[in-house]
Amino acid sequence: MSTDPRRTFELDVAWGLSEQVSVRPERFGALLYHFGTRRLSFLKSPMLFQVVRTLADSASARQACVLAGVTEAELPAYRNALAGLAATDMIRKRDAA
């Protein structure tokens, strides 16, 4: 049985960029490149880039979304975007400190 990552993505845990990911800011958002998988991801909005950029300094993905200005109505779309990034190893759960 396969699990849909968009339904299981945990907003209330700490996330951060994978160590092998490089970020290049762009006008439209950003490009993420994973050196291990050689996968390229496009962040097609500056707000999504802001969320991803602040993941490492936030207590949770939800907090990063709030700090970036994501509204409650927009949260499901951002959860889906973050789930996609997690499924491709662009972001990973951080250890609790």
C-alpha positions in Angstrom: 0.0 0.0 0.0 1.5 3.3 -1.1 1.1 6.4 1.1 0.5 9.8 -0.5 3.3 12.1 0.8 1.0 15.1 0.6 -1.3 13.6 3.3 1.6 12.4 5.5 3.9 15.4 5.3 4.4 16.5 8.9 4.1 20.3 9.2 4.8 20.3 12.9 8.3 18.8 12.8 11.6 20.4 12.0 12.8 20.3 8.4 15.8 21.7 6.5 17.5 21.5 3.2 19.4 18.2 2.4 23.1 18.6 2.7 23.6 17.8 -1.0 21.2 20.6 -2.2 22.4 23.9 -3.7 20.0 26.8 -3.9 20.1 29.5 -6.6 17.6 32.4 -6.0 15.8 33.6 -9.1 13.2 36.3 -9.8 10.4 33.7 -10.0 11.6 31.9 -6.8 14.6 29.6 -6.9 16.3 26.6 -8.4 17.3 23.7 -6.2 19.9 21.2 -7.4 20.6 17.9 -5.6 24.1 16.8 -6.3 23.4 13.2 -5.2 20.4 12.6 -7.4 21.3 15.2 -10.0 17.7 16.4 -9.8 16.6 20.0 -10.4 13.6 21.5 -8.8 12.0 24.8 -9.5 10.4 26.9 -6.7 7.9 28.9 -8.7 7.1 31.5 -6.1 9.2 33.8 -4.0 7.0 32.9 -0.9 7.8 29.2 -1.3 11.5 30.1 -1.6 11.1 32.1 1.7 9.5 29.1 3.4 12.3 26.7 2.2 15.0 29.3 3.1 13.7 29.6 6.7 13.1 25.9 7.4 16.5 25.4 9.0 15.9 28.2 11.5 12.3 27.4 12.3 11.0 25.0 14.9 8.7 23.4 12.3 7.6 23.6 8.6 4.4 25.2 9.9 6.3 28.0 11.6 8.4 28.6 8.5 5.1 29.0 6.5 3.7 31.4 9.1 6.9 33.5 9.1 6.8 33.7 5.3 3.3 35.0 5.4 1.4 31.8 4.2 -2.2 32.1 5.2 -4.3 29.2 6.7 -6.1 29.0 3.3 -2.8 28.6 1.4 -1.3 26.1 3.8 -2.6 22.9 2.0 -0.9 24.0 -1.2 2.4 24.7 0.6 2.1 21.4 2.4 1.8 19.7 -1.0 4.8 21.6 -2.3 6.9 20.7 0.7 5.8 17.1 0.5 7.1 17.0 -3.1 10.4 18.4 -2.0 10.6 15.9 0.8 9.8 13.0 -1.6 12.7 14.0 -3.8 15.1 14.4 -0.9 15.4 18.2 -1.4 14.4 18.7 2.2 14.7 16.3 5.1 13.5 16.1 8.7 16.0 17.6 11.1 17.0 15.9 14.4 15.3 17.4 17.4 17.8 19.5 19.3 
